[in-house]
Amino acid sequence: MTDRIDELKGRVKEAAGKATNDKGLEAKGKSQAEGARAGRKIKGAALEAGGVIKEAAGKIVGNERTEVEGKADRLRGKAERTG
């Protein structure tokens, strides 16, 4: 969640920089937003991959709860990565 907040803060700084013609603030904001977005995508991809593994492990051992938890992790990771 903090990645989304940092991304929003960066976008606000970028917009303020554009509005005031402050190229430094604009660049700083853009960098902050892009860094936060990249971090969110990496975390989402890791969660998604872990979910795939957990889901498969649940199927292999016949543990429905583990399988469902894995599917939930996979979907949550996909949402973070793409959203």
C-alpha positions as CSV (number, residue, x, y, z in Angstrom):
1,M,0.0,0.0,0.0
2,T,2.8,2.4,0.7
3,D,4.1,2.0,-2.9
4,R,0.7,3.3,-4.1
5,I,0.9,6.2,-1.7
6,D,4.5,7.0,-2.8
7,E,3.4,6.8,-6.4
8,L,0.6,9.2,-5.7
9,K,2.9,11.6,-3.9
10,G,5.3,11.5,-6.8
11,R,2.6,12.3,-9.3
12,V,1.5,15.3,-7.1
13,K,5.1,16.6,-6.9
14,E,5.4,16.1,-10.7
15,A,2.2,18.1,-11.3
16,A,3.3,20.8,-8.9
17,G,6.6,21.1,-10.7
18,K,4.9,21.4,-14.1
19,A,2.4,24.0,-12.7
20,T,5.2,26.1,-11.2
21,N,7.7,25.4,-14.0
22,D,10.1,23.9,-11.5
23,K,11.9,21.3,-13.5
24,G,13.7,19.9,-10.5
25,L,10.5,19.2,-8.6
26,E,8.9,17.8,-11.7
27,A,11.8,15.4,-12.2
28,K,12.0,14.4,-8.6
29,G,8.3,13.7,-8.6
30,K,8.4,11.6,-11.7
31,S,11.3,9.6,-10.4
32,Q,9.5,8.9,-7.1
33,A,6.4,7.8,-8.9
34,E,8.2,5.6,-11.3
35,G,10.3,4.0,-8.6
36,A,7.2,3.3,-6.5
37,R,5.4,1.8,-9.5
38,A,8.4,-0.4,-10.3
39,G,8.6,-1.6,-6.7
40,R,4.9,-2.4,-6.6
41,K,5.2,-4.4,-9.9
42,I,8.2,-6.4,-8.5
43,K,6.4,-7.2,-5.3
44,G,3.3,-8.2,-7.2
45,A,5.2,-10.5,-9.5
46,A,6.9,-12.2,-6.5
47,L,3.6,-12.7,-4.8
48,E,2.0,-14.1,-8.0
49,A,4.9,-16.5,-8.5
50,G,4.7,-17.7,-4.9
51,G,1.0,-18.2,-5.3
52,V,1.5,-20.3,-8.3
53,I,3.9,-22.5,-6.4
54,K,1.7,-22.7,-3.3
55,E,-1.4,-23.5,-5.5
56,A,0.5,-26.3,-7.3
57,A,1.8,-27.7,-4.0
58,G,-1.7,-27.8,-2.6
59,K,-2.9,-29.7,-5.7
60,I,0.0,-32.2,-5.5
61,V,-0.5,-33.0,-1.8
62,G,-4.3,-32.8,-2.0
63,N,-4.6,-29.9,0.5
64,E,-7.5,-27.8,-0.7
65,R,-6.8,-25.0,1.8
66,T,-3.2,-24.5,0.6
67,E,-4.4,-24.6,-3.0
68,V,-7.0,-21.9,-2.4
69,E,-4.5,-19.8,-0.5
70,G,-2.1,-20.1,-3.4
71,K,-4.8,-19.1,-5.8
72,A,-5.6,-16.0,-3.7
73,D,-1.9,-15.0,-3.5
74,R,-1.6,-15.5,-7.2
75,L,-4.6,-13.3,-8.0
76,R,-3.6,-10.6,-5.4
77,G,-0.1,-10.5,-6.9
78,K,-1.5,-10.2,-10.4
79,A,-3.7,-7.3,-9.3
80,E,-0.7,-5.5,-7.7
81,R,1.5,-6.1,-10.8
82,T,-1.1,-4.9,-13.3
83,G,-3.0,-2.3,-11.3
